[in-house]
Amino acid sequence: MGDNDEWKNMFQELTGYEKKNISLRINGIPASPMQIVQAHTMCENQAYMRDYVLNDKGDVKELWFQNIAI
């Protein structure tokens, strides 16, 4: 699978979360699926770690992407 397919799949995944009213954030700032995908594609020397924030029932309520240096 090429990078383009990877980014499309990520965008579709994040759009699905957004449709379920799950808050998306990058480095603590609210972000759209496109903003998160663009951040991943532009930063060659950085990576983002996913952090799933759960509610009291154990369901995902927020998905955070934290910048980490590689």
N, C-alpha and C positions, 0 to 999 in steps of 0.2 A: 504494500500500500504506500502510495506517495504522500509527501507532506501535505499536498493540497487536499487529499482525501482525509487525512488525519485532522486537519483544521475544520473541514466541513462536518465531520463526525462530532468534533468537540462543540462546534456551534449548535448543532442539532441537539446534543445532549443538554447543553446549558439552556437552550430555548425551552426544552421540556421542563427543566427545573423552574424557569421563570414562569411558565404557564401554570405551574402548581403553586404559585405565589411564594416560592422559596427565594429569599434574598440572596443576591450574588454580590460579592465584594472582592476587591483586589487591594491588598495592603490596607484593609480597613475602610476603604471608600466604596460606596455603592457603584456598581458597574453593570453595564449591559453585556449580554453574551458576546456581541461584536467587539466591545472594548477589551474583554478578557482574551479573546482569540487574537486580536491585534497585538496585545502586550506580549503574548507568547511568541508570535511570529517575528516581532521586531527585536527582541532582546537575545542576542546570540550567547552572551556570557552570563546569562542569568536563567534561573529556572523558578518555577512557582510550585510550592507545595500546597496541596489541597487540605483544607481543614473543614470537616463536616461538623456543624453545630446542630445538636439535637434538641428537641423539645422534651417535656416531661414524659411523653409516651414513647420516646425513642425514635421519633420520626425526624427526618432532616428538615430543619427550619431555615438554615442559612448555609451557604457554601462560600467559604473564604479561600482566596488564593493569596498566599504569603510569598513575597519575593525572597529567594535565597540565592546567595552567590555560589557559583560553581567554579 
